[in-house]
Amino acid sequence: MGSDCLTPEWASQPCLIGIDEAGRGPVLGPMVYGCMYCPISYQSSLASLHFADSKTLKEEKREELYENLKLDKSLGWAVDVIDPRELSAKMLAKNKTNLNEISHNSAMGLIKRVLDMGVLLTEAYLDTVGDPDKYRIKLSERFPSIKFVVSKKADSLFPVVSGASIVAKVTRDRALREWLVEETGEDINRNFGSGYPGDPETKAWLVQHKHSVFGFPSLARFSWGTCTAHLKGEVEVSWESDEADESGNSSKRQAKLSRFGFTTCESRSEEIESSGKGRCKFFQARKIQQLTQF
């Protein structure tokens, strides 16, 4: 989503880009990375557009500035909306991708998207994720033709990053308001507040919509510690493993939800676990076998 459907007339001029995110900390909803770009010759005019760090602006003002920048022919913008399920899947996978790396990849993806449109990017300004110098070096190695400025509070220091901050924040706010709830088996309300872990409305929503087996609706980020804490003491699930090694024996131990951040409030002395063959004791005791055909 963005103004990237057509290459702007000024694309061949030296341009700068600002990148920022919204929704890094919430336990609910997507994380959104936004960018804004323009000719360097237009940089002096950005101050007159009254962009500022989106967190310092009221919602009505953010919406107004967002609509204004969309109409400005000298500005381009784009967003990357990262679904909460994608965040959880990457952070809980066997080969985990941490949130910083997800953020870096999203920012670099936006830069590549704008470059692929034919925009001549020569400068880029970003709010840091992790160590600023390491992040800048990483970006420079990927895009050696671009001069990078990576700074803390970049959304307050550089108007082009402030514009990107507004793009990201408005996109996330609208995504939450218009979120299509996929789970239909439960009565799910939309009074989830800001989505931040400390928000009383968000806390109440998590408690109300917690399922003892399936956890939370897909709006929630299962990889967040807030979700893990809420699921303590719920139903423990063990997975059967029948994958055989080259010798014909199944040597892999079955996976448990505790591997993925879910824990129970008390341990059982006779815990259901896999044997050396990877079979759950429940199935072994009953001599239950899998069938490949009937």
C-alpha positions, 0 to 999 in steps of 0.5 A: 500500500502506498503511492508506489503505483506510479513512478513520480516525475521527479524520480530521476532527481536525487531523493531522500527517504525517511522510515519509522514504525508504529506498533512495535510494543503492543501485544495486539495488532500489526506492526507497521513500517512506513516511509516517506520520500521526496526530492532533496530539493524539496527538503526545505519545504518539509518544515512548512508541512508541520510534520512531527513525531506522531506520538505527540499529535492527536489522532485528528491532527495525524489524520489531517496531515496524512491526507495532506501528504497523500495529496502532495505531488512532491511526496511519495510514501509506502507502508509494510503491514506485518500481521501479528500472526507473522510476528508470532510465527517468526519469533516462535519458529525453530530458527527464530527471527527476533523483533529487531531483525524483523524490523530491519528487514521491513525497513530494507524492504521499503527501501528496495521497493522505492528503488525498484520504482526507479527513484534515485535515493541518495539519502536515508534517515531512520529511527534506530532499532538497536545500536545505531552504528551497527544498524547504519553499517548493516544498511550501508552494506546492503545499499552502498550508494545511499548515505544513511543517518540512523539516530534515536528520536529521528522522528523528532529530528528529521521532518522526513522521518516525522512524515513516515511516522505519521504514515505508519501510525495512521495506517496501524490505527486504521488497521485496528479499527477495521480489523476483520476478526476471523474467529467466529466461534466466540463472541469477540468484542472490539473494545481492546483499547490501544493494544499495549500491555499496560492498557487496562482495556487491553488487559481485560480483553485478553482475559475475556478472550483467553481460550484454555486450549487455543490461546487468543484470537489471531489479533494477539501476538502469541510471542509476547510475554504478556500472552505467555503469562496469561496462559500459565495454568491452562491445558498442556498439549503434547504432540505425537512424533512419528518421524522415523530416522534412516534406521527406521526408528523415530528418535525425535522427542515430541515437541511440547508447548513449553518450547514455544513459551507456554507453561503450566503453573505446576509440574506433574510427576508423571508427565506425558512425554515421548519415549526413545521412539518418540511415541507418546505413552498414551498411544504406546500403552493402547498399542495405537498405530497410525494408518496410511490407508484404510 
